[in-house]
Amino acid sequence: IGMDPSVNMLTIGREKVTKKEYDDRITLNVGGVETFSKDLKANTFDAATMAFGIRNVPPPREDALCNIHRVLKKKTKKQQSSMFCILEFSEPEMTGVISYLAKLFIQYVVPVVGGILSGNLQEYIHLQNSIADFPTPNNFVDILQGLNCKNGGSFRVDDVIQMNFGSVQLYIMTPSSS
């Protein structure tokens, strides 16, 4: 199951799914993480991924994260825990020339390239502000690990991999129960 609020992104995705002949295994729907899990059973999925999307989830983001937590399998004696990975931009926190260049890349190159690749520049104009407003990597880890979901869980962040001179992070985590 794949979801995205952008019809343009789903159109591109559906073309790729059809080209690879995965239509019988992959379903792509318009929607967002804020609401998708209402239709999905708890403790069902082995993995979930989100690439460059958590910044765009309307506050409170914790509700959306708890929706994902609910549908992921939790570790038991008989089953291994599932995995959740988020790939996201942030303002580089490093200092020096490299950090300055990375910030310029995030502020100017990424929005233009994203607009060109998606075919809709308007959808990427908000990108610079959303990156600047997003929590720092350390603060986001605190949010993930400090969740208090209705089912009593949060995430254990196993690793944060810094990429592109600190302007992109891959958060690798597992759902935990209290």
C-alpha positions as CSV (number, residue, x, y, z in Angstrom):
1,I,0.0,0.0,0.0
2,G,1.3,3.4,-0.9
3,M,-0.3,6.8,-0.1
4,D,0.4,10.3,-1.0
5,P,-1.7,13.5,-0.8
6,S,-0.2,14.6,-4.2
7,V,-2.2,13.3,-7.2
8,N,0.8,14.2,-9.4
9,M,3.2,12.1,-7.4
10,L,0.7,9.2,-7.5
11,T,0.3,9.5,-11.2
12,I,4.1,9.1,-11.6
13,G,4.1,6.2,-9.1
14,R,1.2,4.4,-10.8
15,E,3.1,4.6,-14.2
16,K,6.1,3.0,-12.6
17,V,4.1,0.3,-10.9
18,T,2.4,-0.6,-14.2
19,K,5.7,-0.5,-16.1
20,K,7.2,-3.0,-13.6
21,E,4.0,-5.1,-13.7
22,Y,3.4,-4.8,-9.9
23,D,-0.3,-3.8,-10.3
24,D,-1.4,-7.0,-8.6
25,R,0.8,-6.3,-5.5
26,I,0.9,-2.6,-5.1
27,T,-2.0,-0.2,-4.5
28,L,-1.5,3.5,-4.5
29,N,-4.1,5.8,-3.0
30,V,-4.6,9.5,-2.5
31,G,-4.4,10.3,1.2
32,G,-2.3,11.1,4.1
33,V,-0.9,9.4,7.2
34,E,-3.3,11.4,9.4
35,T,-6.2,9.2,8.3
36,F,-5.0,6.1,6.6
37,S,-4.8,3.8,9.6
38,K,-8.5,4.1,10.4
39,D,-9.0,1.6,7.6
40,L,-6.1,-0.7,8.5
41,K,-5.9,-3.3,11.2
42,A,-3.6,-2.9,14.2
43,N,-0.3,-4.9,14.3
44,T,-0.5,-5.7,10.6
45,F,2.6,-4.4,8.7
46,D,6.2,-5.5,8.8
47,A,7.5,-2.1,7.7
48,A,6.6,1.4,6.9
49,T,8.6,4.1,5.1
50,M,8.1,7.8,4.6
51,A,10.3,9.9,2.4
52,F,10.3,13.7,2.6
53,G,6.8,13.8,3.9
54,I,6.6,14.1,7.7
55,R,7.4,17.8,7.4
56,N,4.1,18.2,5.5
57,V,1.9,16.4,8.0
58,P,-0.3,19.0,9.7
59,P,0.3,19.4,13.5
60,P,0.0,17.6,15.7
61,R,2.5,15.3,13.9
62,E,2.3,13.0,16.9
63,D,-1.2,11.8,15.9
64,A,0.1,10.7,12.5
65,L,3.1,9.0,14.0
66,C,0.8,7.1,16.4
67,N,-1.3,6.0,13.4
68,I,1.7,4.4,11.9
69,H,2.8,2.9,15.2
70,R,-0.7,1.3,15.6
71,V,-0.5,-0.6,12.3
72,L,3.1,-1.8,12.7
73,K,3.8,-5.2,14.2
74,K,5.2,-5.2,17.7
75,K,7.8,-7.6,19.0
76,T,6.5,-10.7,20.8
77,K,8.0,-14.0,21.7
78,K,6.9,-15.3,18.3
79,Q,7.5,-12.4,16.1
80,Q,10.2,-9.9,15.5
81,S,9.4,-6.2,15.7
82,S,8.6,-4.3,12.5
83,M,10.7,-1.3,11.2
84,F,9.8,2.3,10.4
85,C,12.1,4.5,8.4
86,I,11.8,8.2,7.7
87,L,13.9,10.0,5.2
88,E,13.7,13.8,5.7
89,F,15.4,17.1,5.1
90,S,16.6,19.4,7.8
91,E,18.6,22.6,8.1
92,P,22.3,21.5,8.4
93,E,23.6,22.1,11.9
94,M,27.3,21.9,11.0
95,T,29.4,25.1,10.7
96,G,31.8,26.1,8.0
97,V,31.8,26.3,4.2
98,I,30.3,22.9,3.6
99,S,27.4,23.6,5.9
100,Y,26.8,26.9,4.1
101,L,26.8,25.2,0.7
102,A,24.4,22.5,2.0
103,K,22.0,25.2,3.3
104,L,22.1,26.9,-0.1
105,F,21.4,23.5,-1.7
106,I,18.4,22.9,0.5
107,Q,17.1,26.4,0.2
108,Y,17.4,26.8,-3.6
109,V,18.4,23.7,-5.5
110,V,16.0,21.1,-3.9
111,P,12.8,23.1,-4.4
112,V,13.6,23.8,-8.1
113,V,14.6,20.2,-8.9
114,G,11.6,18.8,-7.0
115,G,9.3,21.1,-8.9
116,I,10.8,20.1,-12.3
117,L,10.8,16.4,-11.5
118,S,7.2,16.5,-10.3
119,G,6.0,18.8,-13.0
120,N,4.4,21.1,-10.5
121,L,6.7,23.9,-9.2
122,Q,3.8,25.3,-7.0
123,E,3.9,22.1,-4.8
124,Y,7.5,22.8,-3.9
125,I,7.5,26.5,-3.2
126,H,6.7,25.8,0.5
127,L,9.7,23.5,0.8
128,Q,12.2,26.0,2.2
129,N,9.9,27.2,5.0
130,S,8.9,23.7,5.9
131,I,12.5,22.6,6.2
132,A,13.4,25.6,8.3
133,D,10.3,25.0,10.6
134,F,11.0,21.2,11.0
135,P,12.7,20.1,14.3
136,T,16.4,19.5,14.4
137,P,17.4,15.9,14.1
138,N,18.0,15.6,17.9
139,N,14.6,17.2,18.7
140,F,12.9,14.9,16.2
141,V,14.4,11.9,17.8
142,D,13.1,13.2,21.2
143,I,9.6,13.5,19.6
144,L,9.7,10.0,18.2
145,Q,10.9,8.4,21.5
146,G,8.7,10.5,23.6
147,L,5.4,9.7,21.9
148,N,2.6,8.5,24.2
149,C,0.3,6.8,21.7
150,K,-3.2,5.5,22.8
151,N,-1.9,2.0,22.5
152,G,0.8,2.8,25.0
153,G,3.7,2.9,22.6
154,S,6.4,5.0,21.1
155,F,9.4,4.4,18.8
156,R,12.9,3.4,19.7
157,V,15.2,5.2,17.3
158,D,17.9,2.7,16.5
159,D,20.0,5.0,14.2
160,V,20.0,8.4,12.5
161,I,22.1,8.4,9.3
162,Q,23.3,11.8,8.2
163,M,23.5,12.4,4.5
164,N,24.2,15.2,2.1
165,F,26.3,17.2,4.6
166,G,23.7,17.1,7.3
167,S,20.8,18.3,5.2
168,V,19.1,14.8,5.0
169,Q,18.6,12.3,7.7
170,L,17.4,8.7,7.6
171,Y,15.7,7.8,10.9
172,I,15.6,4.0,11.5
173,M,13.3,2.9,14.3
174,T,11.2,0.1,15.8
175,P,7.8,0.5,17.5
176,S,7.9,-0.2,21.2
177,S,5.2,-0.8,23.7
178,S,5.1,0.5,27.2
